[in-house]
Amino acid sequence: MAGLTGHPVLEIGDKFEELQNNIINNNKNKEVIDKARLVVKGEENSNNNNNNQGGERDMAPPTSNSLHRSGSRPQLDLSKAAIQGNSEERDPTILLPNQSDDISHFALDIGGSLIKLVYFSRHEGQSIDDKRKKTVKEISNGSRRSYPILGGRLHFVKFETSKLNECLDFISSKQLHNGRIDSHYWNSEATNKENAVIKATGGGAYKFADLFKERLGVSIDKEDEMDCLVAGANFLLKAIRHEAFTHMEGHKEFVQIDHNDLFPYLLVNVGSGVSMIKVDGDGKFQRVSGTNVGGGTYWGLGRLLTKCNSFDELLELSQRGDNRTIDMLVGDIYGGMDYSKIGLSASTIASSFGKAISDKKELEDHRPEDISLSLLRMISYNIGQISYLNALRFGLKRIFFGGFFIRGHAYTMDTISFAVHFWSQGQAQAMFLRHEGFLGALGAFMSYEKLGLDDLMVHQLVERFPMGAPYTGGKIHGPPLGNLNEKISWMEKFVLKGTEITAPVPMAPPGTTGLGGFEVPSSKGGTLRSDASALNVGVLHLVPTLEVFPLLANPKMYEPNTIDLSDHCELEYWFTVLSEHLPDLVDKAVASEGGTGDAKRRGDAFARAFSAHLARLMEEPAAYGKLGLANLLELREECLREFQFLDAYRSIKQRENEVSLAVLPDLLMELDRMDEVW
Ligand SMILES: CC(C)(COP(=O)(O)O)[C@@H](O)C(=O)NCCC(=O)O
């Protein structure tokens, strides 16, 4: 690794340096960086990137194909549709006569290592003939039609591709494949299930199409992977409040993106391999680069070198690693000294794994922890560096990193951020996405066309963390938890595990050494839990009936949380208040349900679930996104609802109503006796 000012250790084409120098020199006095963005020095206008147009044309690889997508898909005509069904999860098919407005139930991104699944469930009790909010969309023949937006929930689940059967079981147990929208079905008015079509992207959409047909009786409508990644990223960045964040030296900061100033940006999706996509608008993008050194490399090479069985096990090992035992540092080469002339400190890694060549040690003599950390660092750093060079190459302002390699893992994000920061001399910043792994699946989901999701306002999408999150995330296998008793017994198991999960991960002492970086994972927050396959994403609730308060000056930037719990004192105070109040709340909730044995059991389960969430948030306040007091109270409500306490204060309200009604006649008489005063 080398400083920007010196001679890069990596042989990067002169064109890059030349281009960089040109940009820097030509724009010396122009605006440099805004905290919320990655700004390549000298760029002046986010929407109009004319400065570098020439560079872009000159340097675009000949194989790059620029893809423009809008309105080219077949539109569904659902005017005579008659989907049938009545209950949410079990029989999700919906009757929508004369409307072209239903929403698909699920979509998949079947990657080289992981399958990502996004599925939709309607809000309970929502009538199909609700007067729902509508969105007007232009369709391919130029005419416009309106599509109501349904209220419901978007869930996120992942599986290992090698365990595809678990995914098929999950789909089957939730009957997701029976709630599909199927263009062929609508257009031909065919009614048999054989024609069911589901949207999927990623290589597995091709590879496993026959298996889906065989096991679930559905055909796969294949969506282009890059199309989907971009559609998913654009949707998240526009519709989800606090989706993007920066992560530097363990510090996570949410970034509010201005929708009018989103494009262009570089999207880096780190899956098994890495794709780098320059995004210019909705459906307007170009895959400008990629690297074959990605998540699959870490997992594959790591497995061979450490005998770890899973990606998460490997990541967890890295938490206890020390890469200095295996990486060759500048100090190892320069007798403990810095090479300050070119800006390299003694602790900078000169060559990843380089020490292994000179040591007499065999593989078994190295600690798997150290190997894992060195590998993680090498790959993350490399991705950060190549990404920055591509941002520079196209004069892009922002780099968003997605893909399941990142997994909300603090050290991975810190390393990528460090590389971007280091090579850009602080002029550029990496940003991460909370739904990092689901970009492709979300894009495939949205390709059902008429969802209108991309038109949703931030206020209409609310992320909630019921008892399962973050613990259930990727772990809901087998049949869904059907009844409450199952939920509670599962909860008991989860709490046992949860205690372990929320315990702080032992850390090596911090070791930031300046240029060249930190030697051991020193990042706090977002550190790996022992069950790392759990996701940090909740369920997205679509609430299309919400209206924005008309007097708000800037609804998109409005922050309803007045108490920000990123302030540590506030956080401690409110956690204490809520924890101490918990037994009392449980008593009231149980009393509201008649104080039965069943209610007591549910009350205990609720208390355990909510305490586990509190412990998790205490450990990592930003685990579920930006945390304000309103979010915390909503989380508590959601937990109560999860255990079927619809109103914890019902008994108090009832008692107070009764008391009020008892004194009402006297009060009315007293009022009648009063002299009228004019
Ligand atoms: C081929 C892929 C798009 C597949 O996506 P994935 O399943 O890895 O998410 C990706 O692995 C990739 O971009 N690989 C890098 C190839 C290269 O540009 O060198």
Ligand as a Chemical Component Dictionary entry (heavy atoms), coordinates in Angstrom:
data_LIG
# 
_chem_comp.id                   LIG 
_chem_comp.type                 NON-POLYMER 
_chem_comp.pdbx_formal_charge   0 
_chem_comp.three_letter_code    LIG 
# 
loop_
_chem_comp_atom.comp_id 
_chem_comp_atom.atom_id 
_chem_comp_atom.alt_atom_id 
_chem_comp_atom.type_symbol 
_chem_comp_atom.charge 
_chem_comp_atom.model_Cartn_x 
_chem_comp_atom.model_Cartn_y 
_chem_comp_atom.model_Cartn_z 
_chem_comp_atom.pdbx_ordinal 
LIG C1 C1 C 0 -20.469 -12.234 -12.557 1  
LIG C2 C2 C 0 -21.031 -11.397 -11.427 2  
LIG C3 C3 C 0 -21.794 -10.221 -12.006 3  
LIG C4 C4 C 0 -22.016 -12.286 -10.637 4  
LIG O1 O1 O 0 -22.543 -11.601 -9.496  5  
LIG P1 P1 P 0 -22.448 -12.218 -7.984  6  
LIG O2 O2 O 0 -23.171 -13.510 -7.993  7  
LIG O3 O3 O 0 -20.991 -12.366 -7.675  8  
LIG O4 O4 O 0 -23.081 -11.192 -7.100  9  
LIG C5 C5 C 0 -19.913 -10.899 -10.463 10 
LIG O5 O5 O 0 -19.365 -11.980 -9.813  11 
LIG C6 C6 C 0 -18.832 -10.053 -11.092 12 
LIG O6 O6 O 0 -19.062 -8.949  -11.477 13 
LIG N1 N1 N 0 -17.580 -10.574 -11.121 14 
LIG C7 C7 C 0 -16.408 -9.832  -11.521 15 
LIG C8 C8 C 0 -15.994 -10.170 -12.903 16 
LIG C9 C9 C 0 -14.965 -9.153  -13.377 17 
LIG O7 O7 O 0 -15.371 -8.061  -13.792 18 
LIG O8 O8 O 0 -13.787 -9.433  -13.290 19 
# 
loop_
_chem_comp_bond.comp_id 
_chem_comp_bond.atom_id_1 
_chem_comp_bond.atom_id_2 
_chem_comp_bond.value_order 
_chem_comp_bond.pdbx_ordinal 
LIG C1 C2 SING 1  
LIG C2 C3 SING 2  
LIG C2 C4 SING 3  
LIG C2 C5 SING 4  
LIG C4 O1 SING 5  
LIG O1 P1 SING 6  
LIG P1 O2 DOUB 7  
LIG P1 O3 SING 8  
LIG P1 O4 SING 9  
LIG C5 O5 SING 10 
LIG C5 C6 SING 11 
LIG C6 O6 DOUB 12 
LIG C6 N1 SING 13 
LIG N1 C7 SING 14 
LIG C7 C8 SING 15 
LIG C8 C9 SING 16 
LIG C9 O7 DOUB 17 
LIG C9 O8 SING 18 
# 
